[in-house]
């Protein structure tokens, strides 16, 4: 019998304290020690901030570590727990999934104590960290293959009250897009599990394959806005500037708004994220590499909509996701 997951320090310690979340060893790897920062200023909101759920999305770990620099000073009340890299195995490998078991941490919640490495991480987070929070910010980004505006994402939640609270929290980031995503594959998501436990769960997203200073500043500003709205820090929430604009849109994307690649090839985007398109407008061109003809396949908008995510890198296989469209949220 291996040891149980545990923290190496007491989260109730006042002020800033640091230690590790220990994920027990299993047959596939040794025990893992995840750095944890606990900022305890007493009564108030209880927030858990996680990065590195997907290992090739580095904005989250970077912004989480930037928060550790200024939040201990700025925080006026409540409790914040920050885990910059909840899947260190994937972050080290710069891969979406955990290399040793091939699993996506964001599909195995609440995890299993006797499972593989990814499942043991989810189990430790579910048992020891999630119960300590009422609100969770899970900091993702779109990874190296998709362009995506700075955004916060949530999924439709059956509990109307939790849905309304979650949407209010999401909009408090004041990022260019708040997206309610009717996603086809939500089983085992950290989001879904946290929602089932009555938590407000916000997933921050950011596009692009490279980490840049401007993008990080917008991302961090969004998190700071949310911290202000929660009442954890003082200050005034402001829309960050994105493409010379300070604005925000709340959109929804349905399963039917996803366009898939008709064949293998190189996708050439002809539109950018947040562009409005009319039915029949050209969104992109797919160049099949095997073809001797110069005929490329034109990908057009099936309906009047807004481009919310578009393939920006990598050769695509047939039936892979290339474009997500969206429309203003109609509650
Ligand atoms: Zn992600």
Boltz pocket constraint, residues with backbone or C-beta under 6 A from the ligand:
constraints:
  - pocket:
      binder: B
      contacts: [[A, 53], [A, 54], [A, 57], [A, 140], [A, 141]]
      max_distance: 6.0
